[in-house]
Amino acid sequence: MDIKYQSTRGQKEQYTASQAILQGLAEDGGLFVPTSMPKLDKTMAELSQMDYKQVAYETMKLFFSDFTEDELKNCINNAYDSKFDTEEIAPMVEACGAYYLELFHGATIAFKDMALSILPHLMTTSAKKNNRKEEIVILTATSGDTGKAALAGFAEVPGTRIVVFYPKNGVSAIQERQMVTQKGANTKVIGITGNFDDAQTGVKKMFGNAELKADLAKKGFVFSSANSINIGRLIPQVAYYVYAYTRLLANGRISDGEEINAVVPTGNFGNILACYYAKQIGVPYAKFICASNENRVLYDFFKTGTYDRRREFVLTNSPSMDILISSNLERMIFHSAGNNAEANSAFMAQLSKDGVYTITDEMKSKLVNFVGGYATQEETLGYIRELYEKTGYVLDTHTGVAAYVYDKYVKETGDKKVSVIASTASPFKFSRAVMSAIKGVEDTRDDFEIIDELSELAKVAEPKAITEIRTAPVLHDTVCETEEMEQQVRAFLGV
Ligand SMILES: *Cc1c(COP(=O)(O)O)cnc(C)c1O
């Protein structure tokens, strides 16, 4: 089946997968969605005999239907290799009756590696397929995690360069070290004197700067973006929800066809939407339990049908979920309106004008399988401690939000279905908060001392990603004013 992509906002053109990956965002500002949903052509039993890469191929080939088998398998082999510290790629751990799908075994020990390790290969393959000769230049503004995952994904990938801007005083010490020690001649990391919004605004300005783009084109460069609305990030995430089901089946935890639930710590709505897509292609997921932190805009939305971003932004101990605009929700709004771009555009216009919109009852009825929940910072830390004391298993703060929400959901509903919890980061990535949770008091020691103790307590070897930055030399020390961002990009590219 040939799958094409269209915008969620009504522009009529259809695009191949490779065109949609290269373009990122549709010209009318919408997100690319498949015009029809494919179905898996292998049974769950057949898939349960396959390894991660094979399951990833069987999933992605459905959506990336203009890629040849060789092209797609090459992308998959280049992504899910020894950058991951286990051949299972996404192993599953049972604790207190729930199944934690560990999505943090890649280069930067957080789940964004699952997609960002393959995106560069999807992009360069897409460029070749469309006879684009330019070198792809990725520009990213980061508040910490995405930047490093993108750097690790694009480093040394031929035909690409990547420039990452981060707020010099706005990321954790570990996050900064992870970035400034990044190897690869095609990478550039720059601290700016402003905050994350300044970095983001500066990057957006460059994307919209016609003169800069023209100068780049003369030298054979073209800008692209690696952010989570690219369909090349969403689809690779569908694969691990197929994989999770088939592992449970392979291990005799469920019978073929039995429905299971998924619990996903959510920010931008990309990860949980991937699970919804997994159901659409034929995997028996029942409920999608959407777990938020104190920025509970999605919890309120699923409860009331009103999305309202007009509220105080809370900085929490699960920072990668501190979001008030969940960009990928737009795709779900489009689908729940019956793939209606006009309706979706109207809601998005209201959101940008008034900061709020309310969906219809009919749309709400299409979202009944989504269950919203949230956890406060104290509830999250409390649950991390409780689970550790009962089982010895240590969660990071993001996964802790999901685990608390799931526990509460089971107590309230009595729903006994087997449940998979997306475990989105290694506890080593947020070791200070995690250790404070376990000990019940704020841990103020040096990061690496805390990490040593965490490794002992959790009986888990320190991940390579941490060991590397203990001694790795600093390779990036550029700091600039917000106004100098363009100049820095020009200097790096020689434009
Ligand atoms: C990005 C991120 C999330 C949120 O994922 P979305 O796809 O944006 O919903 C959750 N946990 C961690 C650790 C993350 O880095």
Ligand as a Chemical Component Dictionary entry (heavy atoms), coordinates in Angstrom:
data_LIG
# 
_chem_comp.id                   LIG 
_chem_comp.type                 NON-POLYMER 
_chem_comp.pdbx_formal_charge   0 
_chem_comp.three_letter_code    LIG 
# 
loop_
_chem_comp_atom.comp_id 
_chem_comp_atom.atom_id 
_chem_comp_atom.alt_atom_id 
_chem_comp_atom.type_symbol 
_chem_comp_atom.charge 
_chem_comp_atom.model_Cartn_x 
_chem_comp_atom.model_Cartn_y 
_chem_comp_atom.model_Cartn_z 
_chem_comp_atom.pdbx_ordinal 
LIG C1 C1 C 0 10.690 14.328 25.765 1  
LIG C2 C2 C 0 10.492 13.512 26.975 2  
LIG C3 C3 C 0 9.192  13.154 27.432 3  
LIG C4 C4 C 0 7.933  13.626 26.735 4  
LIG O1 O1 O 0 7.729  12.976 25.494 5  
LIG P1 P1 P 0 6.686  13.583 24.448 6  
LIG O2 O2 O 0 6.849  12.768 23.219 7  
LIG O3 O3 O 0 7.138  15.016 24.240 8  
LIG O4 O4 O 0 5.336  13.505 25.037 9  
LIG C5 C5 C 0 9.087  12.343 28.553 10 
LIG N1 N1 N 0 10.188 11.938 29.231 11 
LIG C6 C6 C 0 11.442 12.267 28.826 12 
LIG C7 C7 C 0 12.600 11.792 29.635 13 
LIG C8 C8 C 0 11.640 13.060 27.695 14 
LIG O5 O5 O 0 12.885 13.396 27.318 15 
# 
loop_
_chem_comp_bond.comp_id 
_chem_comp_bond.atom_id_1 
_chem_comp_bond.atom_id_2 
_chem_comp_bond.value_order 
_chem_comp_bond.pdbx_ordinal 
LIG C1 C2 SING 1  
LIG C2 C3 SING 2  
LIG C2 C8 DOUB 3  
LIG C3 C4 SING 4  
LIG C3 C5 DOUB 5  
LIG C4 O1 SING 6  
LIG O1 P1 SING 7  
LIG P1 O2 DOUB 8  
LIG P1 O3 SING 9  
LIG P1 O4 SING 10 
LIG C5 N1 SING 11 
LIG N1 C6 DOUB 12 
LIG C6 C7 SING 13 
LIG C6 C8 SING 14 
LIG C8 O5 SING 15 
# 
